[in-house]
Amino acid sequence: MLTTGCGTVAERRTAAMDAALDFERALGARDGAAVCAMLAPSVREEVERSARTACEEGVLTEEVPSAAPAADDIEGVDVSGRQARVVFPADTLFLSQFSGGWKVIAAGCTPRPQRPYECLLKGG
């Protein structure tokens, strides 16, 4: 069963997982341009505003945990509509599906009991 324009749940889950892996690999390689290309527009803007420099430079000053992961490093993927959460051992990412694909809307996220996640990168 297809949902309008979004693909099946399995397709969306795979696409979100692939985007999260690409993001983590770019972060691990310290490729600021690639990292910023995978961020949602509001997150890029917040990085530039807080770092007072271009996203490509500013994002590398953030202390977002990363390791060039493999698919088997993923501890969980939850997809609901156009939103996804991908859990790695050292990081949790939240993504949203845009017309150009899945983009990271929050990274460097850690759970807090009975409260929302605390994230190092997020939109303003």
N, C-alpha and C positions, 0 to 999 in steps of 0.2 A: 504494500500500500504506500503510495506516495503522498507526501504533504505538499501543498502548493508551492512549487519553486524551490523547495528546500531539500528534496531527496528523502530517502528512507531514513529511519533512525540510525540504522547501521552505517549508511553512507555518511550521514552527518557526524556520527561518532568517529569514523575513520578520518574524515577530513579535519575535524577538530584536533584529533590526536596527532595527525601529521603536522598541522600548523604549530602545535605546542612543541613537538620535537624539533622542528626547524628553528623556532624561537630559542629554545634551550641550546641548540648547537651553535647558533649565531652568537649567543651570549657567551658561551664557553670559549668561542674563538675570538672574542672581543671585537666582533665585526659590528660596530655601531650603526653603520648604514643599514645592514641587514636586520638588526634588532629593531630599529626605528620603522623600517618598512612593514614590520609585522605588528606594530602597535596601532591601536585605534587612534583616530585623529585627536580625541580629547586627551589621551594619555601622552601622545607626542607633544601636544601643546603644554601640558603640565610639566613634562621633563624640561622643555625649553624655558618655561617660566621660572621654575625652581633653580635650574642650573645656570640660568642667564647666559646660555650659549646654545648652539645648534644641538638638536636632539642627538645626532651622531656622536658628539663629544660628551654631552651631558649624561646620556644613558650609561656610559661606561664608568661614570663616577658614582653611580648608585651601587649599593652593596647587595644586589640581587643574587642569591645563590644560584650557581649553575654548574653543570657538568655535562659534557657532550654525551647525552643519554642515548640509549637504544630503546626500541619499542618495549622490550621486556623489562625496562626500568620503571615503566609506568605502573603505579599502584592502583589507579582507578580513573575512569572517564565517565562522567555523567553528562548527558545531553538532554536539554528540555527546550523544545522549540528552537530558537536561534541562539541559545545560550549554552555554554559548556563549562565544565570544571574538569581540569586534568591535574591529577595528583602524582608528583614525583617524590622520591624519598626526601629531597632537600627543598622542595618548592611546590607550591600549588599555583596554577594559572587559571584565570577565568578568561573566557573568550566569548566573542559575539560574532555572529555571521553577518558580514556586510556584503554589498554587491560584488566586491572584489575578492571575497573569500573570508575565511576566519581570521579575526584580528584579536590580539591580546588586549583586554580591557583592564586587567590587573595581574601583577606578577610579584613574586617575592612575598607571597601570602602565607600566613601561619594561622591555624585555627586558634580560637580562644573559647574556652568553655562558656556556654550559654550566651555568647556574644558573636557578632559578625567577625569574619576573618580580618586580620590586620595585614595590609599590603604596602610594600615599599613603592611600587609603581602603580599608579591608578590615575584616572582622569579627574580633573578639577571640577 
